[in-house]
């Protein structure tokens, strides 16, 4: 990928984040990158293609990293901690590309279903697997539904697109640590036993 196309993709991510995919125009992106509108079409065919290019590589990387965590060694607690860190660090490293992905997910999969190989369902299933393994091993409380827990965790992580800013008060690793403690304290068997004793 040439440097000019990289600049265009970066500009598209910025414009899509600021205006939303539907409101953004090719002219907006051309203005952001400092090209004439006609010249931009030498590098990309359409706004749909730009949306795909904005999210393709970051999504592929975060999916592969979660697959390695799910397939690898370690306790469920360790895997969940790493998975949260991977998810949030990707938001930071690929800012604002993944913010565009979260906000435009329905557009992406409706418009680009033949191109986007990484299904959100696959990502969710990897989380289900980690949670079920932890429940089966007695590390995590088994009175919670893995699917509902997954939606709760991913919903909280993805909501970052509403409030996260780079170079904020907390680093991305500090945010990840806060999230991990919050979720894991609620999921742990120790918390379940303490709750049962107090009932």
BAKEVEX-435812 format. One record per residue: residue in three letters; chain; x, y, z of N, C-alpha, C in turn. Coordinates in Angstrom, 2 decimals. Layout:
N
> ALA	A	X	Y	Z	X	Y	Z	X	Y	Z
...
***
This chain:
199
> UNK	A	0.85	-1.19	0.00	0.00	0.00	0.00	0.89	1.24	0.00
> UNK	A	0.68	2.12	-0.94	1.50	3.31	-1.04	1.23	4.29	0.07
> UNK	A	2.19	5.21	0.27	2.04	6.20	1.33	0.83	7.09	1.11
> UNK	A	0.53	7.41	-0.15	-0.60	8.29	-0.42	-1.92	7.61	-0.04
> UNK	A	-2.03	6.32	-0.38	-3.25	5.62	0.00	-3.36	5.50	1.52
> UNK	A	-2.24	5.30	2.19	-2.24	5.26	3.65	-2.73	6.58	4.22
> UNK	A	-2.27	7.68	3.65	-2.74	9.01	4.09	-4.24	9.16	3.88
> UNK	A	-4.74	8.65	2.76	-6.18	8.75	2.46	-6.99	7.92	3.46
> UNK	A	-6.52	6.73	3.77	-7.22	5.87	4.74	-7.24	6.53	6.11
> UNK	A	-6.12	7.13	6.50	-6.05	7.83	7.79	-7.02	9.01	7.80
> UNK	A	-7.07	9.74	6.71	-8.00	10.88	6.61	-9.44	10.41	6.65
> UNK	A	-9.74	9.30	5.97	-11.11	8.76	5.96	-11.52	8.35	7.37
> UNK	A	-10.62	7.72	8.12	-10.93	7.32	9.49	-11.28	8.55	10.33
> UNK	A	-10.52	9.60	10.16	-10.76	10.83	10.93	-12.11	11.44	10.56
> UNK	A	-12.42	11.48	9.27	-13.68	12.08	8.81	-14.87	11.21	9.22
> UNK	A	-14.75	9.89	9.06	-15.84	8.99	9.44	-16.12	9.09	10.94
> UNK	A	-15.07	9.23	11.75	-15.27	9.35	13.19	-15.98	10.66	13.52
> UNK	A	-15.58	11.74	12.85	-16.14	13.05	13.16	-17.58	13.21	12.66
> UNK	A	-17.86	12.70	11.45	-19.14	12.97	10.81	-20.07	11.76	10.73
> UNK	A	-19.51	10.57	10.89	-20.29	9.36	10.63	-20.21	9.01	9.15
> UNK	A	-20.33	7.71	8.87	-20.16	7.24	7.49	-21.17	7.88	6.54
> UNK	A	-22.44	7.91	6.92	-23.47	8.39	6.00	-23.31	9.87	5.69
> UNK	A	-22.96	10.67	6.69	-22.85	12.12	6.49	-21.56	12.52	5.78
> UNK	A	-20.53	11.71	5.94	-19.25	12.04	5.31	-19.32	11.88	3.80
> UNK	A	-18.57	12.72	3.10	-18.53	12.65	1.64	-17.10	12.43	1.17
> UNK	A	-16.98	11.98	-0.05	-15.67	11.84	-0.66	-14.96	13.20	-0.71
> UNK	A	-15.73	14.26	-0.93	-15.14	15.60	-0.94	-14.54	15.95	0.42
> UNK	A	-15.24	15.57	1.51	-14.70	15.81	2.86	-13.35	15.13	3.03
> UNK	A	-13.26	13.90	2.55	-12.02	13.13	2.70	-10.93	13.72	1.82
> UNK	A	-11.28	14.11	0.61	-10.30	14.74	-0.28	-9.77	16.03	0.35
> UNK	A	-10.66	16.82	0.94	-10.24	18.06	1.59	-9.30	17.78	2.76
> UNK	A	-9.63	16.74	3.53	-8.82	16.39	4.71	-7.41	15.99	4.32
> UNK	A	-7.28	15.28	3.20	-5.97	14.78	2.78	-5.25	15.74	1.83
> UNK	A	-5.98	16.79	1.38	-5.37	17.79	0.50	-5.28	17.36	-0.95
> UNK	A	-6.31	16.68	-1.43	-6.37	16.25	-2.83	-7.64	16.79	-3.47
> UNK	A	-7.61	16.91	-4.79	-8.84	17.15	-5.52	-9.68	15.87	-5.47
> UNK	A	-10.98	16.03	-5.49	-11.88	14.88	-5.41	-11.58	13.87	-6.51
> UNK	A	-11.38	14.34	-7.73	-11.09	13.44	-8.84	-9.79	12.68	-8.65
> UNK	A	-8.80	13.35	-8.04	-7.51	12.69	-7.82	-7.62	11.56	-6.80
> UNK	A	-8.53	11.71	-5.84	-8.68	10.68	-4.82	-9.11	9.36	-5.44
> UNK	A	-9.90	9.43	-6.51	-10.39	8.20	-7.15	-9.28	7.43	-7.88
> UNK	A	-8.10	8.00	-7.98	-6.97	7.23	-8.50	-6.49	6.19	-7.49
> UNK	A	-6.84	6.41	-6.23	-6.35	5.54	-5.16	-7.42	4.61	-4.58
> UNK	A	-8.68	5.05	-4.60	-9.77	4.23	-4.08	-10.97	4.35	-5.02
> UNK	A	-11.78	3.29	-5.06	-12.90	3.28	-6.02	-14.15	3.95	-5.48
> UNK	A	-14.34	3.94	-4.15	-15.62	4.40	-3.61	-15.50	4.66	-2.11
> UNK	A	-16.53	5.26	-1.55	-16.58	5.47	-0.10	-16.70	4.12	0.62
> UNK	A	-17.44	3.18	0.04	-17.54	1.84	0.63	-16.16	1.19	0.74
> UNK	A	-15.37	1.32	-0.31	-14.03	0.73	-0.26	-13.19	1.39	0.83
> UNK	A	-13.35	2.69	0.99	-12.61	3.38	2.04	-13.01	2.89	3.43
> UNK	A	-14.29	2.67	3.63	-14.76	2.15	4.91	-14.11	0.80	5.19
> UNK	A	-14.06	-0.05	4.18	-13.43	-1.36	4.32	-11.94	-1.22	4.66
> UNK	A	-11.24	-0.34	3.95	-9.80	-0.18	4.16	-9.49	0.42	5.54
> UNK	A	-10.39	1.25	6.03	-10.19	1.85	7.35	-10.15	0.78	8.44
> UNK	A	-10.98	-0.25	8.33	-11.12	-1.22	9.43	-10.45	-2.56	9.18
> UNK	A	-10.11	-2.87	7.94	-9.66	-4.23	7.58	-8.50	-4.72	8.44
> UNK	A	-7.38	-4.05	8.41	-6.18	-4.53	9.10	-6.31	-4.52	10.62
> UNK	A	-6.83	-3.44	11.22	-6.98	-3.46	12.68	-7.87	-4.60	13.18
> UNK	A	-8.97	-4.84	12.49	-9.89	-5.91	12.92	-9.22	-7.28	12.78
> UNK	A	-8.55	-7.49	11.69	-7.87	-8.77	11.47	-6.85	-9.03	12.57
> UNK	A	-6.11	-8.01	12.95	-5.08	-8.18	13.99	-5.68	-8.50	15.34
> UNK	A	-6.73	-7.78	15.73	-7.30	-8.03	17.06	-7.97	-9.40	17.12
> UNK	A	-8.59	-9.85	16.03	-9.18	-11.19	16.00	-8.11	-12.26	16.15
> UNK	A	-7.00	-12.10	15.42	-5.93	-13.09	15.49	-5.33	-13.15	16.89
> UNK	A	-5.21	-12.00	17.53	-4.63	-11.97	18.88	-5.56	-12.64	19.88
> UNK	A	-6.86	-12.44	19.74	-7.79	-13.10	20.65	-7.80	-14.61	20.42
> UNK	A	-7.67	-15.04	19.18	-7.60	-16.47	18.88	-6.39	-17.10	19.58
> UNK	A	-5.26	-16.40	19.56	-4.06	-16.93	20.22	-4.26	-17.02	21.73
> UNK	A	-4.93	-16.04	22.30	-5.21	-16.08	23.74	-6.13	-17.25	24.07
> UNK	A	-7.21	-17.40	23.31	-8.17	-18.47	23.57	-7.53	-19.84	23.41
> UNK	A	-6.64	-19.99	22.42	-5.99	-21.28	22.15	-4.80	-21.55	23.06
> UNK	A	-4.30	-20.52	23.72	-3.06	-20.64	24.49	-3.26	-21.16	25.91
> UNK	A	-2.17	-21.16	26.64	-2.18	-21.64	28.02	-2.51	-20.50	28.97
> UNK	A	-2.88	-20.87	30.19	-3.16	-19.87	31.20	-4.54	-20.06	31.79
> UNK	A	-4.74	-19.48	32.95	-6.04	-19.56	33.62	-7.04	-18.67	32.89
> UNK	A	-8.30	-18.88	33.18	-9.34	-18.04	32.58	-9.15	-16.59	32.99
> UNK	A	-8.77	-16.38	34.23	-8.54	-15.02	34.71	-7.42	-14.34	33.91
> UNK	A	-6.33	-15.08	33.68	-5.22	-14.53	32.89	-5.66	-14.25	31.45
> UNK	A	-6.43	-15.17	30.88	-6.88	-14.98	29.50	-7.82	-13.78	29.38
> UNK	A	-8.73	-13.65	30.33	-9.67	-12.51	30.29	-8.90	-11.20	30.45
> UNK	A	-7.94	-11.17	31.36	-7.14	-9.96	31.56	-6.40	-9.59	30.28
> UNK	A	-5.79	-10.60	29.62	-5.07	-10.33	28.37	-6.01	-9.92	27.26
> UNK	A	-7.19	-10.58	27.19	-8.16	-10.27	26.13	-8.68	-8.84	26.25
> UNK	A	-8.93	-8.40	27.48	-9.37	-7.01	27.68	-8.27	-6.05	27.26
> UNK	A	-7.03	-6.35	27.65	-5.91	-5.49	27.28	-5.74	-5.42	25.76
> UNK	A	-5.83	-6.57	25.10	-5.69	-6.61	23.64	-6.77	-5.76	22.98
> UNK	A	-8.00	-5.90	23.45	-9.13	-5.16	22.87	-8.93	-3.66	23.03
> UNK	A	-8.59	-3.23	24.24	-8.46	-1.80	24.49	-7.19	-1.21	23.88
> UNK	A	-6.10	-1.97	23.90	-4.87	-1.48	23.27	-5.05	-1.32	21.77
> UNK	A	-5.89	-2.17	21.18	-6.18	-2.02	19.74	-6.93	-0.71	19.47
> UNK	A	-7.85	-0.35	20.35	-8.54	0.93	20.22	-7.54	2.08	20.21
> UNK	A	-6.54	1.98	21.09	-5.56	3.05	21.20	-4.59	3.05	20.02
> UNK	A	-4.10	1.86	19.66	-3.11	1.76	18.59	-3.70	2.10	17.23
> UNK	A	-4.97	1.80	17.05	-5.62	2.03	15.75	-6.71	3.09	15.89
> UNK	A	-6.35	4.17	16.55	-7.27	5.29	16.74	-7.21	6.19	15.51
> UNK	A	-8.34	6.57	14.89	-9.71	6.28	15.31	-10.36	5.14	14.49
> UNK	A	-9.56	4.31	13.83	-10.09	3.29	12.92	-11.10	2.36	13.59
> UNK	A	-10.76	1.86	14.79	-11.67	0.92	15.45	-12.90	1.60	16.03
> UNK	A	-12.80	2.89	16.28	-13.99	3.64	16.70	-15.00	3.66	15.55
> UNK	A	-14.48	3.82	14.35	-15.34	3.79	13.16	-15.96	2.41	13.02
> UNK	A	-15.18	1.35	13.25	-15.71	-0.01	13.13	-16.88	-0.24	14.07
> UNK	A	-16.72	0.14	15.34	-17.77	-0.10	16.32	-19.04	0.67	15.95
> UNK	A	-18.88	1.93	15.57	-20.06	2.74	15.27	-20.72	2.32	13.97
> UNK	A	-19.93	1.86	13.01	-20.45	1.55	11.69	-20.56	0.05	11.43
> UNK	A	-20.57	-0.77	12.49	-20.54	-2.22	12.31	-21.67	-2.73	11.42
> UNK	A	-22.89	-2.23	11.65	-24.02	-2.71	10.84	-23.84	-2.31	9.38
> UNK	A	-23.39	-1.09	9.12	-23.12	-0.66	7.75	-22.08	-1.54	7.09
> UNK	A	-21.01	-1.83	7.86	-19.92	-2.63	7.32	-20.40	-3.98	6.85
> UNK	A	-21.12	-4.67	7.71	-21.48	-6.05	7.38	-22.65	-6.11	6.40
> UNK	A	-23.43	-5.04	6.32	-24.50	-4.99	5.32	-23.93	-4.66	3.94
> UNK	A	-22.99	-3.72	3.90	-22.46	-3.24	2.62	-21.29	-4.08	2.11
> UNK	A	-20.53	-4.66	3.04	-19.26	-5.28	2.66	-19.18	-6.74	3.10
> UNK	A	-20.33	-7.42	3.11	-20.35	-8.80	3.62	-19.47	-9.74	2.82
> UNK	A	-19.20	-9.42	1.55	-18.34	-10.29	0.75	-16.85	-10.05	1.02
> UNK	A	-16.54	-8.93	1.70	-15.14	-8.58	1.95	-14.72	-8.82	3.40
> UNK	A	-15.62	-8.52	4.33	-15.28	-8.62	5.75	-15.35	-10.08	6.18
> UNK	A	-14.19	-10.70	6.34	-14.14	-12.12	6.70	-14.32	-12.32	8.20
> UNK	A	-13.96	-11.30	8.99	-13.98	-11.43	10.44	-15.38	-11.13	10.97
> UNK	A	-16.08	-12.15	11.39	-17.44	-11.99	11.88	-17.45	-11.65	13.36
> UNK	A	-18.27	-10.68	13.79	-18.40	-10.41	15.23	-18.83	-11.66	16.00
> UNK	A	-19.59	-12.55	15.38	-20.03	-13.77	16.04	-18.84	-14.65	16.41
> UNK	A	-17.84	-14.69	15.54	-16.63	-15.47	15.82	-15.90	-14.89	17.03
> UNK	A	-15.79	-13.59	17.08	-15.14	-12.92	18.20	-15.88	-13.22	19.50
> UNK	A	-17.21	-13.16	19.45	-18.02	-13.47	20.63	-17.83	-14.92	21.08
> UNK	A	-17.76	-15.83	20.10	-17.59	-17.25	20.45	-16.26	-17.50	21.16
> UNK	A	-15.22	-16.77	20.79	-13.93	-16.91	21.47	-14.06	-16.50	22.94
> UNK	A	-14.78	-15.42	23.18	-15.03	-15.00	24.56	-15.86	-16.04	25.30
> UNK	A	-16.91	-16.57	24.64	-17.73	-17.62	25.27	-16.84	-18.77	25.72
> UNK	A	-15.92	-19.16	24.86	-15.08	-20.31	25.13	-14.21	-20.09	26.36
> UNK	A	-13.59	-18.92	26.44	-12.76	-18.59	27.59	-13.59	-18.62	28.87
> UNK	A	-14.77	-18.05	28.82	-15.64	-18.01	30.01	-16.10	-19.40	30.42
> UNK	A	-16.51	-20.21	29.43	-16.97	-21.57	29.75	-15.86	-22.41	30.35
> UNK	A	-14.65	-22.25	29.81	-13.50	-22.99	30.36	-13.27	-22.61	31.82
> UNK	A	-13.37	-21.31	32.11	-13.18	-20.85	33.49	-14.25	-21.36	34.41
> UNK	A	-15.49	-21.42	33.93	-16.59	-21.95	34.74	-16.40	-23.44	35.00
> UNK	A	-16.02	-24.16	33.96	-15.83	-25.61	34.10	-14.69	-25.93	35.05
> UNK	A	-13.65	-25.08	35.04	-12.48	-25.32	35.90	-12.72	-24.85	37.33
> UNK	A	-13.85	-24.19	37.58	-14.13	-23.70	38.92	-13.48	-22.37	39.24
> UNK	A	-12.91	-21.72	38.24	-12.28	-20.42	38.45	-13.32	-19.30	38.47
> UNK	A	-14.35	-19.46	37.66	-15.37	-18.44	37.51	-16.71	-18.99	38.00
> UNK	A	-17.52	-18.13	38.50	-18.83	-18.56	38.98	-19.64	-19.14	37.83
> UNK	A	-20.38	-20.20	38.10	-21.09	-20.91	37.05	-22.60	-20.61	37.06
> UNK	A	-22.98	-19.58	37.81	-24.40	-19.21	37.84	-24.71	-18.05	36.90
> UNK	A	-23.76	-17.72	36.03	-23.93	-16.65	35.05	-23.92	-17.22	33.65
> UNK	A	-24.68	-16.61	32.76	-24.76	-17.08	31.38	-23.57	-16.53	30.58
> UNK	A	-22.74	-17.39	29.97	-21.55	-16.91	29.26	-21.86	-15.93	28.13
> UNK	A	-22.98	-16.17	27.43	-23.33	-15.29	26.32	-23.68	-13.89	26.83
> UNK	A	-24.48	-13.83	27.89	-24.85	-12.54	28.46	-23.63	-11.82	29.02
> UNK	A	-22.73	-12.57	29.68	-21.52	-11.97	30.22	-20.66	-11.40	29.08
> UNK	A	-20.55	-12.17	27.99	-19.78	-11.69	26.83	-20.34	-10.38	26.30
> UNK	A	-21.65	-10.33	26.13	-22.26	-9.09	25.63	-22.02	-7.93	26.60
> UNK	A	-22.06	-8.22	27.90	-21.82	-7.18	28.89	-20.40	-6.65	28.81
> UNK	A	-19.42	-7.57	28.71	-18.02	-7.15	28.64	-17.75	-6.38	27.35
> UNK	A	-18.15	-6.95	26.21	-17.87	-6.29	24.94	-18.62	-4.97	24.82
> UNK	A	-19.84	-4.92	25.37	-20.58	-3.67	25.35	-19.84	-2.58	26.10
> UNK	A	-19.31	-2.92	27.26	-18.56	-1.94	28.06	-17.27	-1.53	27.35
> UNK	A	-16.56	-2.51	26.79	-15.30	-2.19	26.10	-15.55	-1.33	24.87
> UNK	A	-16.55	-1.69	24.09	-16.81	-0.95	22.84	-17.39	0.43	23.10
> UNK	A	-18.01	0.62	24.26	-18.56	1.95	24.57	-17.47	3.00	24.68
> UNK	A	-16.21	2.56	24.74	-15.09	3.50	24.77	-15.12	4.47	23.61
> UNK	A	-15.70	4.05	22.49	-15.71	4.97	21.34	-16.46	6.26	21.67
> UNK	A	-17.29	6.23	22.72	-18.03	7.42	23.12	-17.21	8.37	23.99
> UNK	A	-16.24	7.81	24.73	-15.59	8.66	25.73	-14.08	8.67	25.70
> UNK	A	-13.45	7.70	25.06	-11.99	7.60	25.15	-11.29	8.66	24.30
> UNK	A	-10.25	9.25	24.88	-9.38	10.17	24.16	-7.95	9.77	24.45
> UNK	A	-7.14	9.77	23.42	-5.73	9.46	23.64	-5.10	10.54	24.51
> UNK	A	-4.09	10.14	25.29	-3.37	11.06	26.17	-4.29	11.65	27.24
> UNK	A	-5.28	10.85	27.66	-6.17	11.27	28.73	-5.56	11.04	30.10
> UNK	A	-6.38	11.14	31.14	-5.90	11.03	32.52	-5.31	9.66	32.81
> UNK	A	-5.94	8.60	32.28	-5.44	7.24	32.46	-4.87	6.73	31.15
> UNK	A	-3.77	5.99	31.24	-3.23	5.35	30.04	-4.16	4.21	29.66
> UNK	A	-3.99	3.71	28.44	-4.85	2.61	27.99	-4.61	1.36	28.83
> UNK	A	-3.40	1.14	29.30	-3.12	-0.02	30.16	-3.79	0.14	31.52
> UNK	A	-3.84	1.36	32.02	-4.52	1.60	33.30	-6.03	1.39	33.15
> UNK	A	-6.58	1.84	32.04	-8.00	1.62	31.78	-8.29	0.12	31.70
> UNK	A	-7.43	-0.61	30.99	-7.61	-2.06	30.85	-7.56	-2.74	32.21
> UNK	A	-6.65	-2.30	33.08	-6.53	-2.90	34.41	-7.79	-2.64	35.24
> UNK	A	-8.35	-1.44	35.14	-9.59	-1.11	35.85	-10.73	-2.00	35.36
> UNK	A	-10.85	-2.15	34.04	-11.91	-2.99	33.48	-11.73	-4.44	33.92
> UNK	A	-10.49	-4.94	33.87	-10.25	-6.34	34.23	-10.64	-6.59	35.68
> UNK	A	-10.24	-5.71	36.58	-10.59	-5.90	37.99	-12.10	-5.85	38.20
> UNK	A	-12.74	-4.91	37.51	-14.19	-4.75	37.65	-14.91	-6.02	37.23
> UNK	A	-14.57	-6.54	36.05	-15.25	-7.73	35.55	-14.88	-8.97	36.35
> UNK	A	-13.59	-9.14	36.63	-13.15	-10.38	37.26	-13.61	-10.49	38.70
> UNK	A	-13.71	-9.39	39.41	-14.21	-9.45	40.78	-15.66	-9.91	40.79
> UNK	A	-16.41	-9.52	39.77	-17.81	-9.94	39.67	-17.97	-11.38	39.19
> UNK	A	-16.97	-11.86	38.44	-17.05	-13.21	37.87	-16.42	-14.28	38.77
> UNK	A	-15.62	-13.87	39.75	-14.84	-14.85	40.50	-15.71	-15.70	41.42
> UNK	A	-15.27	-16.92	41.66	-15.97	-17.81	42.57	-15.94	-17.26	43.99
> UNK	A	-14.84	-16.57	44.35	-14.74	-16.01	45.70	-15.86	-15.00	45.92
> UNK	A	-16.13	-14.19	44.91	-17.21	-13.20	45.03	-18.57	-13.89	45.16
> UNK	A	-18.74	-14.98	44.41	-20.00	-15.72	44.47	-20.20	-16.34	45.85
> UNK	A	-19.12	-16.90	46.42	-19.22	-17.51	47.76	-19.53	-16.46	48.82
> UNK	A	-18.87	-15.29	48.68	-19.10	-14.20	49.65	-20.55	-13.72	49.58
> UNK	A	-21.06	-13.64	48.35	-22.45	-13.21	48.16	-23.42	-14.23	48.77
> UNK	A	-23.11	-15.50	48.60	-23.97	-16.56	49.13	-23.99	-16.55	50.65
> UNK	A	-22.85	-16.29	51.27	-22.76	-16.25	52.72	-23.57	-15.09	53.29
> UNK	A	-23.59	-13.98	52.53	-24.30	-12.81	53.02	-25.79	-12.87	52.79
> UNK	A	-26.24	-13.86	52.01	-27.68	-13.96	51.69	-28.48	-14.43	52.89
***
